[in-house]
Amino acid sequence: MKLRVTVLGAGFGGLELSTILSEAIGDQLDLTLIDQNDSFFFGFSKLDVMFGHKPSNAVKIPYSSVIKNGVNFRKETIIDIDPVTKTVTTTTGKYEADVLVVALGANYDFAATPGLTTWGNEYYSFSGAEKLRDVLPQFTKGNAVVGVCSAPFKCPPAPSEAALMLHDYLTSRGVRDSCSISLVIPFGLPIPPSPDSSKALLKAFEERNIRFIPERKVSSVGENKSVILDDGTELPCDLLLGVPKHVAPDVVLQSGLAENGWIPVDKANLRTKFPNVYAIGDVTSVGTPKAGVFAEGAAKIAAASIIAEFHGKENNTPYTGAGSCYIEFGKGQVARVDVDFFSGPKPFGIHHEASPELVIDKVHFGSSRKARWFGN
């Protein structure tokens, strides 16, 4: 009898888990991969779109390219999840499974920050990045703010990257001297687990005259070209690149899986409190950053547990919460930080200095996963 698996969400976690299960038990696998979108894109590609480095269609990979033994992709919108019976209802039908994996990521609550989309801009949604691609050429002077509205948020280095890339963008247009750039984040350091990465970023900010405002969040955006921070401070702002509040999808919040806004899981194996129901990636409160590479790492462990149980065994390799994040430093250079969250007494990160070589490394990171997940 085939193992019936339903995977909700075709991001890093869902794609990696589906690939592993297909490779390991394909002929005995009946896996349904469900996502409401028709294509995948790497999170970092939104920066390329926003700054006009690549057109939108160049960074999207159609899910129709997913052709794997035992895997069937369905473009459908999920409207109900029953973790007790492991039944999923979509706008098209119902799916019953032996194993359910929730990898639906995080959504954005734009309304949580008054004025964000009325008087400001956000670049975390794909449509928001596309809008900014058209807005940025009109910005020739004034005050720019890259501001985080809430924590946790996807890809902790992204606000720093946006500030550095904005500096390069304005410099290339010859208007940098007429513009100020401020970066508002809720952490004391740009990359808290890695003092060396944070030191390198702070040096880069100083060299480029980017004002770093730590331990603050954007609470509202005013009509009068200003942003209000959570301590009441008002910053002049002619251009806002905002990072919206992140929330779990409504269908997850209504399912009984979530507690305190996210799905709690066993840190070692990604199991939820419901038998044979796993959750991986941004939708969980496992304790790692909300970033694709950590969803991918969690998928490996969840897949190993599913495979072991299918063969009547146990997976004894726990999730380490380790992953590598690339950091765009501008000027044609990329740095990398290797972070481990669970192996030691506290999270720690190892910094690799920005270099042209790591630009190549980042390209390979994307191309290798594209080849693995989509076969091209």
Summary of the structure (lengths in Angstrom):
residues: 376
radius of gyration: 20.9
end to end distance: 31.2
largest distance: 67.8
contacts: 1300
relative contact order: 0.16
helix: 34%
strand: 31%
